[in-house]
Amino acid sequence: MRQNKQAGMTLIELTVVLLVLVALAGLAIPYVSGTSRKALCDATDVSMANIKRVIMEGYYLDTLGNYPVSKSGGTIGSDYSLSYLFDQSGWAGFDLDSQVGWRGPYLQGGMTLNAADLQGNFKNLTYVNKKLDDGVQVAVLDGWGRPFVIQVVSNADCTDASKWNITTTEAYCARLVSAGFGSGVGVGKADLETTKEGRLVGDDRMLYLNVPTPAVDINPSCAD
């Protein structure tokens, strides 16, 4: 019987195969990189939507119309922070009869902040209502591992045409802000750019809480 001999690949054939694989790798790397960035962006937007729901359908109703804030000494402070979704901070416990009172924690999986890793604007009251390095705080992180912040302004700033320019009768307006994709993953890789009274700036991402997000502040597509 004849024996069939299977010839191996020639040097030229092997070279061609390697060149094809290198070319395919060159196409795949940018695609995977872009998909990864989009995935983190999408995850950030989903997290903001969930935080909004937790605040507006939970904390806001339980505390009779307040955003996450300390109630030290029985008065509402100005240090609004998502850390108060984890910290009762002066609020009475939830009463089953009146259906009023703090019944948190309202979220799971918060992270204690390492203030030394934060960029400057997370510590600047121009950008946040409560500095994120002011005492021990628990943060909720976006897709890039940076803390979401809540920005709250009074009705005067909310309705001011040069600021939020929103028509409302509520005493305060609020929105969530992420520092965006920045230069990498981690709290020290990006800075907040959107001031409390200003419009959406840079690569920040935003979601308003008690009103529809104005057209000028709608986040660009994650595919961009």
MDAnalysis code that builds the backbone (N, CA, C; Angstrom):
import MDAnalysis as mda
import numpy as np

u = mda.Universe.empty(672, n_residues=224, atom_resindex=np.repeat(np.arange(224), 3), trajectory=True)
u.add_TopologyAttr("name", ["N", "CA", "C"] * 224)
u.add_TopologyAttr("resid", np.arange(1, 225))
u.add_TopologyAttr("resname", ["MET", "ARG", "GLN", "ASN", "LYS", "GLN", "ALA", "GLY", "MET", "THR", "LEU", "ILE", "GLU", "LEU", "THR", "VAL", "VAL", "LEU", "LEU", "VAL", "LEU", "VAL", "ALA", "LEU", "ALA", "GLY", "LEU", "ALA", "ILE", "PRO", "TYR", "VAL", "SER", "GLY", "THR", "SER", "ARG", "LYS", "ALA", "LEU", "CYS", "ASP", "ALA", "THR", "ASP", "VAL", "SER", "MET", "ALA", "ASN", "ILE", "LYS", "ARG", "VAL", "ILE", "MET", "GLU", "GLY", "TYR", "TYR", "LEU", "ASP", "THR", "LEU", "GLY", "ASN", "TYR", "PRO", "VAL", "SER", "LYS", "SER", "GLY", "GLY", "THR", "ILE", "GLY", "SER", "ASP", "TYR", "SER", "LEU", "SER", "TYR", "LEU", "PHE", "ASP", "GLN", "SER", "GLY", "TRP", "ALA", "GLY", "PHE", "ASP", "LEU", "ASP", "SER", "GLN", "VAL", "GLY", "TRP", "ARG", "GLY", "PRO", "TYR", "LEU", "GLN", "GLY", "GLY", "MET", "THR", "LEU", "ASN", "ALA", "ALA", "ASP", "LEU", "GLN", "GLY", "ASN", "PHE", "LYS", "ASN", "LEU", "THR", "TYR", "VAL", "ASN", "LYS", "LYS", "LEU", "ASP", "ASP", "GLY", "VAL", "GLN", "VAL", "ALA", "VAL", "LEU", "ASP", "GLY", "TRP", "GLY", "ARG", "PRO", "PHE", "VAL", "ILE", "GLN", "VAL", "VAL", "SER", "ASN", "ALA", "ASP", "CYS", "THR", "ASP", "ALA", "SER", "LYS", "TRP", "ASN", "ILE", "THR", "THR", "THR", "GLU", "ALA", "TYR", "CYS", "ALA", "ARG", "LEU", "VAL", "SER", "ALA", "GLY", "PHE", "GLY", "SER", "GLY", "VAL", "GLY", "VAL", "GLY", "LYS", "ALA", "ASP", "LEU", "GLU", "THR", "THR", "LYS", "GLU", "GLY", "ARG", "LEU", "VAL", "GLY", "ASP", "ASP", "ARG", "MET", "LEU", "TYR", "LEU", "ASN", "VAL", "PRO", "THR", "PRO", "ALA", "VAL", "ASP", "ILE", "ASN", "PRO", "SER", "CYS", "ALA", "ASP"])
u.atoms.positions = np.array([
    [0.833, -1.193, 0.000],
    [0.000, 0.000, 0.000],
    [0.871, 1.247, 0.000],
    [0.396, 2.243, -0.759],
    [1.143, 3.507, -0.785],
    [0.915, 4.277, 0.505],
    [1.916, 4.876, 1.044],
    [1.797, 5.737, 2.220],
    [1.741, 7.198, 1.769],
    [0.688, 7.899, 2.261],
    [0.568, 9.333, 1.944],
    [1.440, 10.135, 2.897],
    [2.301, 10.919, 2.369],
    [3.147, 11.771, 3.188],
    [2.602, 13.186, 3.157],
    [2.341, 13.765, 4.354],
    [1.824, 15.133, 4.456],
    [2.991, 16.099, 4.580],
    [3.164, 16.870, 3.576],
    [4.284, 17.810, 3.580],
    [4.046, 18.939, 4.563],
    [5.056, 19.411, 5.236],
    [4.930, 20.536, 6.133],
    [4.841, 21.842, 5.378],
    [4.550, 22.925, 6.109],
    [4.455, 24.238, 5.464],
    [5.833, 24.716, 5.064],
    [5.885, 25.296, 3.895],
    [7.147, 25.875, 3.446],
    [7.408, 27.170, 4.214],
    [8.608, 27.658, 4.146],
    [8.972, 28.895, 4.828],
    [8.137, 30.067, 4.319],
    [7.878, 30.091, 2.999],
    [7.085, 31.181, 2.424],
    [5.657, 31.129, 2.945],
    [5.074, 29.897, 3.002],
    [3.697, 29.750, 3.497],
    [3.605, 30.178, 4.970],
    [4.574, 29.760, 5.762],
    [4.580, 30.126, 7.182],
    [4.688, 31.643, 7.359],
    [5.509, 32.261, 6.532],
    [5.662, 33.715, 6.595],
    [4.354, 34.424, 6.273],
    [3.648, 33.939, 5.249],
    [2.368, 34.533, 4.861],
    [1.356, 34.424, 5.999],
    [1.280, 33.241, 6.639],
    [0.347, 33.041, 7.754],
    [0.654, 33.996, 8.893],
    [1.928, 34.142, 9.234],
    [2.316, 35.045, 10.324],
    [1.951, 36.492, 10.002],
    [2.148, 36.881, 8.740],
    [1.802, 38.246, 8.353],
    [0.299, 38.493, 8.473],
    [-0.500, 37.489, 8.093],
    [-1.955, 37.618, 8.221],
    [-2.357, 37.752, 9.677],
    [-1.762, 36.939, 10.558],
    [-2.081, 37.011, 11.985],
    [-1.705, 38.364, 12.571],
    [-0.557, 38.891, 12.175],
    [-0.133, 40.208, 12.666],
    [-1.120, 41.278, 12.216],
    [-1.555, 41.182, 10.956],
    [-2.508, 42.161, 10.433],
    [-3.831, 42.105, 11.185],
    [-4.306, 40.880, 11.454],
    [-5.560, 40.727, 12.195],
    [-5.428, 41.272, 13.610],
    [-4.276, 41.037, 14.232],
    [-4.056, 41.571, 15.583],
    [-4.091, 43.086, 15.576],
    [-3.530, 43.685, 14.535],
    [-3.544, 45.139, 14.427],
    [-4.941, 45.705, 14.317],
    [-5.842, 44.956, 13.679],
    [-7.236, 45.397, 13.586],
    [-7.975, 45.178, 14.890],
    [-7.644, 44.091, 15.594],
    [-8.400, 43.714, 16.789],
    [-8.082, 44.599, 17.976],
    [-6.833, 45.024, 18.126],
    [-6.442, 45.777, 19.323],
    [-7.206, 47.088, 19.465],
    [-7.298, 47.943, 18.422],
    [-8.088, 49.161, 18.565],
    [-9.557, 48.868, 18.811],
    [-10.076, 47.794, 18.203],
    [-11.494, 47.471, 18.391],
    [-11.770, 47.097, 19.839],
    [-10.912, 46.230, 20.394],
    [-11.102, 45.827, 21.793],
    [-10.940, 47.017, 22.719],
    [-9.931, 47.865, 22.429],
    [-9.705, 49.045, 23.258],
    [-10.919, 49.963, 23.247],
    [-11.494, 50.204, 22.052],
    [-12.660, 51.065, 21.955],
    [-13.861, 50.473, 22.655],
    [-14.039, 49.166, 22.522],
    [-15.158, 48.508, 23.173],
    [-15.035, 48.614, 24.680],
    [-13.821, 48.473, 25.205],
    [-13.604, 48.550, 26.642],
    [-13.986, 49.926, 27.177],
    [-13.565, 50.957, 26.469],
    [-13.892, 52.318, 26.906],
    [-15.406, 52.547, 26.850],
    [-16.058, 52.066, 25.803],
    [-17.507, 52.194, 25.683],
    [-18.204, 51.427, 26.799],
    [-17.695, 50.250, 27.133],
    [-18.314, 49.449, 28.192],
    [-18.260, 50.171, 29.534],
    [-17.116, 50.801, 29.838],
    [-16.988, 51.545, 31.087],
    [-17.929, 52.747, 31.099],
    [-18.045, 53.388, 29.947],
    [-18.939, 54.540, 29.814],
    [-20.398, 54.111, 30.005],
    [-20.784, 53.016, 29.346],
    [-22.155, 52.502, 29.486],
    [-22.444, 52.113, 30.934],
    [-21.473, 51.469, 31.581],
    [-21.652, 51.067, 32.977],
    [-21.844, 52.284, 33.877],
    [-21.119, 53.358, 33.576],
    [-21.255, 54.599, 34.345],
    [-22.653, 55.171, 34.211],
    [-23.182, 55.199, 32.989],
    [-24.525, 55.740, 32.759],
    [-25.595, 54.896, 33.448],
    [-25.433, 53.576, 33.412],
    [-26.392, 52.684, 34.083],
    [-26.339, 52.903, 35.593],
    [-25.141, 53.045, 36.134],
    [-25.002, 53.282, 37.579],
    [-25.666, 54.591, 37.984],
    [-25.472, 55.649, 37.182],
    [-26.107, 56.931, 37.502],
    [-27.624, 56.807, 37.499],
    [-28.168, 56.068, 36.537],
    [-29.618, 55.878, 36.479],
    [-30.115, 55.130, 37.709],
    [-29.353, 54.138, 38.173],
    [-29.744, 53.383, 39.360],
    [-29.636, 54.233, 40.624],
    [-28.588, 55.052, 40.713],
    [-28.445, 55.940, 41.874],
    [-29.593, 56.942, 41.910],
    [-29.949, 57.483, 40.742],
    [-31.088, 58.409, 40.665],
    [-32.357, 57.741, 41.184],
    [-32.600, 56.522, 40.755],
    [-33.813, 55.808, 41.192],
    [-33.799, 55.600, 42.706],
    [-32.646, 55.198, 43.255],
    [-32.537, 54.966, 44.699],
    [-32.814, 56.252, 45.479],
    [-32.278, 57.377, 44.979],
    [-32.484, 58.651, 45.679],
    [-33.930, 59.107, 45.574],
    [-34.448, 59.182, 44.351],
    [-35.761, 59.782, 44.143],
    [-36.912, 58.883, 44.607],
    [-36.740, 57.564, 44.547],
    [-37.796, 56.645, 44.965],
    [-37.578, 56.117, 46.384],
    [-36.464, 56.509, 46.994],
    [-36.162, 56.048, 48.344],
    [-35.861, 57.192, 49.284],
    [-34.609, 57.629, 49.285],
    [-34.148, 58.649, 50.226],
    [-35.011, 59.908, 50.167],
    [-35.282, 60.378, 48.984],
    [-36.027, 61.639, 48.800],
    [-37.416, 61.549, 49.425],
    [-38.101, 60.440, 49.222],
    [-39.439, 60.251, 49.794],
    [-39.368, 60.017, 51.301],
    [-38.376, 59.232, 51.728],
    [-38.254, 58.893, 53.155],
    [-37.946, 60.112, 54.015],
    [-37.251, 61.097, 53.454],
    [-36.849, 62.283, 54.223],
    [-37.676, 63.516, 53.840],
    [-38.802, 63.281, 53.196],
    [-39.758, 64.347, 52.848],
    [-39.132, 65.411, 51.946],
    [-38.492, 64.956, 50.882],
    [-38.031, 65.878, 49.855],
    [-36.624, 66.394, 50.005],
    [-35.739, 65.588, 50.585],
    [-34.343, 66.000, 50.717],
    [-33.431, 65.094, 49.892],
    [-32.363, 65.689, 49.380],
    [-31.310, 64.909, 48.748],
    [-30.331, 64.470, 49.825],
    [-29.474, 63.470, 49.568],
    [-28.589, 62.949, 50.619],
    [-27.789, 64.042, 51.318],
    [-28.082, 64.239, 52.603],
    [-27.509, 65.351, 53.353],
    [-27.521, 65.017, 54.837],
    [-26.643, 65.650, 55.602],
    [-26.636, 65.493, 57.053],
    [-27.760, 66.309, 57.684],
    [-28.336, 65.763, 58.752],
    [-29.325, 66.523, 59.520],
    [-28.784, 66.703, 60.937],
    [-27.653, 67.348, 61.020],
    [-26.999, 67.562, 62.299],
    [-27.745, 68.600, 63.121],
    [-28.067, 68.267, 64.367],
    [-28.758, 69.199, 65.252],
    [-30.181, 69.482, 64.834],
    [-30.751, 68.646, 63.976],
    [-32.145, 68.811, 63.585],
    [-32.357, 69.741, 62.417],
    [-31.270, 70.334, 61.885],
    [-31.412, 71.235, 60.740],
    [-30.736, 70.623, 59.523],
    [-31.205, 70.986, 58.345],
    [-30.619, 70.468, 57.118],
    [-29.352, 71.256, 56.801],
    [-28.247, 70.545, 56.631],
    [-26.983, 71.207, 56.328],
    [-26.825, 71.460, 54.846],
    [-25.659, 71.918, 54.443],
    [-25.384, 72.176, 53.028],
    [-24.407, 71.158, 52.458],
    [-23.981, 70.192, 53.290],
    [-22.945, 69.246, 52.859],
    [-23.557, 68.018, 52.191],
    [-24.216, 68.245, 51.082],
    [-24.820, 67.137, 50.344],
    [-23.731, 66.182, 49.857],
    [-23.980, 64.885, 49.988],
    [-22.996, 63.891, 49.592],
    [-23.678, 62.534, 49.458],
    [-23.229, 61.735, 48.492],
    [-23.778, 60.392, 48.335],
    [-23.404, 59.496, 49.513],
    [-22.462, 59.935, 50.337],
    [-22.107, 59.146, 51.521],
    [-23.291, 59.013, 52.477],
    [-24.263, 59.960, 52.386],
    [-25.419, 59.900, 53.285],
    [-26.456, 58.880, 52.841],
    [-26.193, 58.202, 51.719],
    [-27.002, 57.033, 51.383],
    [-26.590, 55.841, 52.236],
    [-25.406, 55.951, 52.882],
    [-24.880, 54.894, 53.747],
    [-24.879, 55.307, 55.217],
    [-24.923, 56.616, 55.477],
    [-24.757, 57.161, 56.827],
    [-26.039, 57.860, 57.262],
    [-26.637, 57.429, 58.376],
    [-27.914, 57.992, 58.850],
    [-27.775, 59.449, 59.252],
    [-26.680, 59.814, 59.850],
    [-26.273, 61.198, 60.097],
    [-27.376, 62.126, 60.586],
    [-27.987, 61.786, 61.718],
    [-28.940, 62.691, 62.368],
    [-30.395, 62.447, 62.020],
    [-30.679, 61.684, 60.971],
    [-32.067, 61.425, 60.615],
    [-32.670, 60.365, 61.534],
    [-33.938, 60.538, 61.881],
    [-34.644, 59.529, 62.664],
    [-34.805, 58.268, 61.821],
    [-34.840, 57.128, 62.486],
    [-35.042, 55.880, 61.768],
    [-36.424, 55.811, 61.139],
    [-36.579, 54.959, 60.162],
    [-37.835, 54.834, 59.422],
    [-38.961, 54.369, 60.337],
    [-40.077, 55.088, 60.277],
    [-41.255, 54.762, 61.095],
    [-42.314, 54.102, 60.201],
    [-42.712, 52.907, 60.559],
    [-43.658, 52.162, 59.726],
    [-45.020, 52.835, 59.651],
    [-45.431, 53.507, 60.717],
    [-46.750, 54.149, 60.711],
    [-46.776, 55.382, 59.803],
    [-45.782, 56.243, 59.961],
    [-45.756, 57.480, 59.171],
    [-45.102, 57.293, 57.800],
    [-44.363, 56.166, 57.649],
    [-43.613, 55.905, 56.426],
    [-42.584, 56.991, 56.131],
    [-42.021, 57.542, 57.203],
    [-41.012, 58.604, 57.086],
    [-39.803, 58.206, 57.920],
    [-38.617, 58.559, 57.448],
    [-37.391, 58.320, 58.197],
    [-36.364, 57.551, 57.387],
    [-35.127, 57.615, 57.849],
    [-34.004, 56.991, 57.139],
    [-34.096, 55.479, 57.261],
    [-34.023, 54.769, 56.146],
    [-34.069, 53.302, 56.180],
    [-32.956, 52.688, 55.341],
    [-31.811, 53.348, 55.374],
    [-30.669, 52.846, 54.609],
    [-29.945, 51.707, 55.305],
    [-28.804, 51.293, 54.769],
    [-28.179, 51.905, 53.596],
    [-28.994, 51.679, 52.325],
    [-29.007, 52.679, 51.472],
    [-29.819, 52.638, 50.270],
    [-29.092, 51.966, 49.098],
    [-27.790, 51.803, 49.231],
    [-26.994, 51.133, 48.221],
    [-26.071, 50.131, 48.886],
    [-25.615, 49.175, 48.111],
    [-24.628, 48.213, 48.573],
    [-23.334, 48.433, 47.786],
    [-22.229, 48.045, 48.391],
    [-20.963, 48.078, 47.659],
    [-20.273, 49.416, 47.614],
    [-20.549, 50.305, 48.556],
    [-19.827, 51.563, 48.597],
    [-18.382, 51.356, 49.023],
    [-17.519, 52.303, 48.648],
    [-16.095, 52.216, 48.961],
    [-15.681, 53.385, 49.845],
    [-14.923, 53.095, 50.895],
    [-14.368, 54.165, 51.724],
    [-13.273, 54.878, 50.936],
    [-13.359, 56.190, 50.869],
    [-12.429, 56.958, 50.047],
    [-11.044, 57.034, 50.662],
    [-10.054, 56.958, 49.805],
    [-8.687, 57.268, 50.192],
    [-8.416, 58.690, 49.712],
    [-8.556, 59.646, 50.606],
    [-8.488, 61.056, 50.225],
    [-7.164, 61.410, 49.557],
    [-6.095, 60.705, 49.911],
    [-4.781, 61.018, 49.339],
    [-4.738, 60.772, 47.833],
    [-5.644, 59.935, 47.326],
    [-5.649, 59.608, 45.900],
    [-6.539, 60.533, 45.075],
    [-7.277, 61.424, 45.722],
    [-8.228, 62.268, 45.004],
    [-7.546, 63.448, 44.321],
    [-8.068, 63.813, 43.145],
    [-7.616, 65.033, 42.492],
    [-8.228, 66.245, 43.199],
    [-7.686, 67.430, 42.931],
    [-8.066, 68.636, 43.657],
    [-9.531, 68.999, 43.615],
    [-10.182, 68.843, 42.451],
    [-11.545, 69.347, 42.343],
    [-12.560, 68.542, 43.140],
    [-12.219, 67.319, 43.534],
    [-13.092, 66.563, 44.428],
    [-13.045, 67.149, 45.850],
    [-12.080, 68.014, 46.083],
    [-11.918, 68.648, 47.390],
    [-12.286, 70.126, 47.360],
    [-12.838, 70.576, 46.252],
    [-13.099, 71.996, 46.037],
    [-14.598, 72.253, 46.062],
    [-15.035, 73.151, 46.944],
    [-16.463, 73.415, 47.104],
    [-17.078, 74.111, 45.895],
    [-16.265, 74.527, 44.941],
    [-16.808, 75.054, 43.688],
    [-17.431, 73.930, 42.861],
    [-16.971, 72.690, 43.116],
    [-17.410, 71.538, 42.329],
    [-18.292, 70.578, 43.124],
    [-18.149, 70.554, 44.430],
    [-18.928, 69.633, 45.272],
    [-19.519, 70.404, 46.448],
    [-20.617, 69.889, 47.000],
    [-21.213, 70.528, 48.176],
    [-20.483, 70.148, 49.453],
    [-19.886, 68.954, 49.460],
    [-19.105, 68.501, 50.604],
    [-17.796, 67.953, 50.069],
    [-16.668, 68.478, 50.567],
    [-15.371, 68.011, 50.096],
    [-15.210, 66.520, 50.372],
    [-14.750, 65.793, 49.375],
    [-14.686, 64.346, 49.512],
    [-13.562, 63.864, 50.422],
    [-12.709, 64.777, 50.897],
    [-11.699, 64.384, 51.873],
    [-12.048, 64.916, 53.263],
    [-13.303, 65.335, 53.451],
    [-13.746, 65.895, 54.729],
    [-14.312, 64.766, 55.595],
    [-13.416, 64.144, 56.380],
    [-13.840, 63.040, 57.229],
    [-13.966, 61.748, 56.439],
    [-14.337, 60.685, 57.140],
    [-14.492, 59.379, 56.494],
    [-15.801, 59.360, 55.723],
    [-15.713, 59.113, 54.419],
    [-16.906, 59.054, 53.593],
    [-16.910, 57.779, 52.764],
    [-18.109, 57.312, 52.483],
    [-18.274, 56.162, 51.604],
    [-18.723, 56.679, 50.248],
    [-18.070, 56.226, 49.204],
    [-18.356, 56.713, 47.860],
    [-18.943, 55.607, 46.999],
    [-19.654, 56.034, 45.957],
    [-20.136, 55.131, 44.916],
    [-19.291, 55.419, 43.683],
    [-18.694, 54.387, 43.092],
    [-17.717, 54.591, 42.031],
    [-18.322, 54.396, 40.642],
    [-17.823, 55.189, 39.683],
    [-18.259, 55.039, 38.297],
    [-17.467, 53.924, 37.621],
    [-17.661, 53.776, 36.311],
    [-17.008, 52.689, 35.601],
    [-15.502, 52.761, 35.611],
    [-14.945, 53.952, 35.826],
    [-13.494, 54.131, 35.847],
    [-12.922, 54.103, 37.261],
    [-13.757, 53.769, 38.235],
    [-13.278, 53.672, 39.611],
    [-13.123, 55.001, 40.303],
    [-13.900, 56.002, 39.864],
    [-13.852, 57.319, 40.496],
    [-15.208, 57.630, 41.131],
    [-15.231, 58.431, 42.194],
    [-16.495, 58.657, 42.904],
    [-17.479, 59.520, 42.125],
    [-18.727, 59.081, 42.075],
    [-19.803, 59.961, 41.633],
    [-19.962, 61.061, 42.673],
    [-20.370, 62.248, 42.241],
    [-20.707, 63.310, 43.189],
    [-22.127, 63.775, 42.914],
    [-22.749, 64.343, 43.923],
    [-24.050, 64.975, 43.762],
    [-23.842, 66.479, 43.895],
    [-24.371, 67.226, 42.953],
    [-24.302, 68.692, 42.991],
    [-25.709, 69.219, 43.236],
    [-25.857, 70.029, 44.288],
    [-27.162, 70.566, 44.681],
    [-27.070, 72.082, 44.727],
    [-28.048, 72.758, 44.105],
    [-28.094, 74.221, 44.139],
    [-29.480, 74.674, 44.567],
    [-29.559, 75.887, 45.073],
    [-30.830, 76.453, 45.499],
    [-31.681, 76.823, 44.290],
    [-32.932, 77.127, 44.544],
    [-33.852, 77.495, 43.471],
    [-33.324, 78.682, 42.664],
    [-32.663, 79.625, 43.336],
    [-32.165, 80.818, 42.643],
    [-31.167, 80.447, 41.553],
    [-30.232, 79.523, 41.859],
    [-29.261, 79.085, 40.856],
    [-29.895, 78.137, 39.850],
    [-30.857, 77.368, 40.307],
    [-31.516, 76.397, 39.441],
    [-32.283, 77.093, 38.316],
    [-32.939, 78.181, 38.636],
    [-33.776, 78.877, 37.656],
    [-33.035, 79.998, 36.930],
    [-31.829, 80.328, 37.367],
    [-31.046, 81.399, 36.749],
    [-30.696, 81.007, 35.301],
    [-30.996, 81.871, 34.354],
    [-30.767, 81.571, 32.936],
    [-29.283, 81.389, 32.621],
    [-28.405, 81.963, 33.420],
    [-26.973, 81.840, 33.173],
    [-26.371, 80.622, 33.885],
    [-27.207, 79.901, 34.637],
    [-26.716, 78.737, 35.387],
    [-27.441, 77.472, 34.911],
    [-28.355, 76.900, 35.727],
    [-29.015, 75.664, 35.294],
    [-30.180, 75.942, 34.360],
    [-30.806, 77.107, 34.519],
    [-31.877, 77.538, 33.612],
    [-33.023, 76.523, 33.548],
    [-33.522, 76.138, 34.723],
    [-34.603, 75.155, 34.823],
    [-35.825, 75.805, 35.464],
    [-36.982, 75.545, 34.921],
    [-38.223, 76.050, 35.503],
    [-38.717, 75.064, 36.547],
    [-38.758, 75.481, 37.804],
    [-39.205, 74.613, 38.885],
    [-39.617, 75.462, 40.082],
    [-40.487, 74.912, 40.904],
    [-40.875, 75.584, 42.150],
    [-40.198, 74.948, 43.359],
    [-39.399, 73.907, 43.133],
    [-38.727, 73.247, 44.250],
    [-37.640, 74.149, 44.821],
    [-37.369, 73.968, 46.108],
    [-36.374, 74.796, 46.777],
    [-34.958, 74.492, 46.307],
    [-34.710, 73.243, 45.895],
    [-33.373, 72.835, 45.469],
    [-33.466, 71.968, 44.223],
    [-32.411, 72.001, 43.422],
    [-32.266, 71.099, 42.278],
    [-30.979, 70.298, 42.469],
    [-30.946, 69.102, 41.892],
    [-29.779, 68.245, 42.085],
    [-29.471, 67.443, 40.829],
    [-28.196, 67.057, 40.704],
    [-27.766, 66.209, 39.596],
    [-26.561, 65.383, 40.031],
    [-26.350, 64.277, 39.334],
    [-25.200, 63.415, 39.572],
    [-24.145, 63.712, 38.515],
    [-22.870, 63.643, 38.916],
    [-21.783, 63.917, 37.970],
    [-20.684, 62.875, 38.138],
    [-20.180, 62.376, 37.004],
    [-18.997, 61.522, 36.959],
    [-17.875, 62.319, 36.293],
    [-16.650, 62.086, 36.732],
    [-15.508, 62.802, 36.153],
    [-15.152, 62.295, 34.757],
    [-15.791, 61.241, 34.286],
    [-15.562, 60.776, 32.931],
    [-14.331, 59.907, 32.773],
    [-13.946, 59.646, 31.497],
    [-12.918, 58.642, 31.227],
    [-11.514, 59.103, 31.558],
    [-11.231, 60.386, 31.481],
    [-9.926, 60.895, 31.895],
    [-8.761, 60.209, 31.205],
    [-7.716, 59.914, 31.975],
    [-6.498, 59.336, 31.404],
    [-6.285, 57.889, 31.807],
    [-7.274, 57.291, 32.452],
    [-7.128, 55.905, 32.878],
    [-8.132, 55.554, 33.950],
    [-7.921, 54.403, 34.578],
    [-8.829, 53.916, 35.609],
    [-8.263, 54.245, 36.982],
    [-9.120, 54.725, 37.897],
    [-8.686, 55.020, 39.254],
    [-8.980, 56.453, 39.652],
    [-9.062, 56.706, 40.958],
    [-9.499, 58.015, 41.452],
    [-8.535, 59.138, 41.092],
    [-7.283, 58.825, 40.874],
    [-6.313, 59.863, 40.580],
    [-6.082, 60.112, 39.102],
    [-6.918, 59.523, 38.246],
    [-6.693, 59.593, 36.804],
    [-7.584, 60.606, 36.088],
    [-8.452, 61.285, 36.809],
    [-9.313, 62.295, 36.185],
    [-9.787, 63.265, 37.244],
    [-10.204, 64.424, 36.794],
    [-10.649, 65.475, 37.697],
    [-12.050, 65.910, 37.300],
    [-12.827, 66.385, 38.257],
    [-14.101, 67.008, 37.938],
    [-13.838, 68.321, 37.208],
    [-14.660, 68.591, 36.204],
    [-14.512, 69.842, 35.461],
    [-15.778, 70.696, 35.509],
    [-16.909, 70.110, 35.871],
    [-18.193, 70.810, 35.877],
    [-18.449, 71.430, 37.245],
    [-18.519, 72.750, 37.312],
    [-18.804, 73.420, 38.582],
    [-20.248, 73.180, 39.000],
    [-20.540, 73.437, 40.273],
    [-21.904, 73.197, 40.779],
    [-22.945, 73.996, 40.014],
    [-22.643, 75.243, 39.687],
    [-23.634, 76.107, 39.043],
    [-23.550, 76.075, 37.513],
    [-22.525, 75.394, 36.965],
    [-22.275, 75.485, 35.534],
    [-22.894, 74.381, 34.702],
    [-22.586, 74.429, 33.413],
    [-23.040, 73.436, 32.440],
    [-22.029, 72.291, 32.370],
    [-22.413, 71.221, 31.693],
    [-21.545, 70.064, 31.513],
    [-20.275, 70.473, 30.768],
    [-19.114, 70.073, 31.323],
    [-17.824, 70.488, 30.770],
    [-16.934, 69.263, 30.548],
    [-16.137, 69.316, 29.485],
    [-15.118, 68.300, 29.242],
    [-15.693, 66.921, 29.035],
    [-15.041, 65.918, 29.650],
    [-15.480, 64.537, 29.491],
    [-16.343, 64.066, 30.671],
    [-16.778, 65.012, 31.517],
    [-17.680, 64.653, 32.614],
    [-18.978, 64.070, 32.052],
    [-19.669, 63.271, 32.878],
    [-20.982, 62.742, 32.509],
    [-21.967, 63.140, 33.598],
    [-23.236, 63.354, 33.228],
    [-24.175, 64.009, 34.139],
    [-25.584, 63.442, 33.992],
    [-26.322, 63.478, 35.101],
    [-27.732, 63.098, 35.083],
    [-28.474, 63.922, 36.136],
    [-29.490, 64.669, 35.711],
    [-30.281, 65.468, 36.645],
    [-31.255, 64.560, 37.397],
    [-31.623, 64.969, 38.617],
    [-32.436, 64.114, 39.478],
    [-33.921, 64.454, 39.449],
    [-34.276, 65.704, 39.711],
    [-35.695, 66.028, 39.897],
    [-36.339, 66.646, 38.668],
    [-35.551, 66.822, 37.612],
    [-36.072, 67.373, 36.356],
    [-35.389, 66.645, 35.207],
    [-35.967, 66.691, 34.003],
    [-35.277, 66.109, 32.851],
    [-33.947, 66.820, 32.611],
    [-32.953, 66.072, 32.190],
    [-31.660, 66.675, 31.891],
    [-31.794, 67.624, 30.709],
    [-31.393, 68.901, 30.863],
    [-31.490, 69.854, 29.744],
    [-30.690, 69.376, 28.532],
    [-31.139, 69.783, 27.355],
    [-30.501, 69.330, 26.114],
    [-29.000, 69.659, 26.092],
    [-28.619, 70.819, 26.642],
    [-27.212, 71.229, 26.594],
    [-26.334, 70.392, 27.512],
    [-26.964, 69.638, 28.432],
    [-26.194, 68.825, 29.380],
    [-26.346, 67.324, 29.134],
    [-26.967, 66.947, 28.030],
    [-27.100, 65.519, 27.729],
    [-25.741, 64.958, 27.349],
    [-25.384, 63.830, 27.929],
    [-24.089, 63.235, 27.685],
    [-23.916, 62.828, 26.220],
    [-22.724, 63.024, 25.668],
    [-22.475, 62.510, 24.315],
    [-22.517, 60.994, 24.308],
    [-22.705, 60.419, 23.135],
    [-22.781, 58.975, 23.014],
    [-21.495, 58.319, 23.520],
    [-21.641, 57.173, 24.165],
    [-20.478, 56.440, 24.630],
    [-19.632, 55.912, 23.480],
    [-20.196, 55.902, 22.297],
    [-19.457, 55.408, 21.134],
    [-18.490, 56.451, 20.596],
    [-18.627, 57.710, 21.036],
    [-17.773, 58.774, 20.518],
    [-16.336, 58.601, 20.998],
])
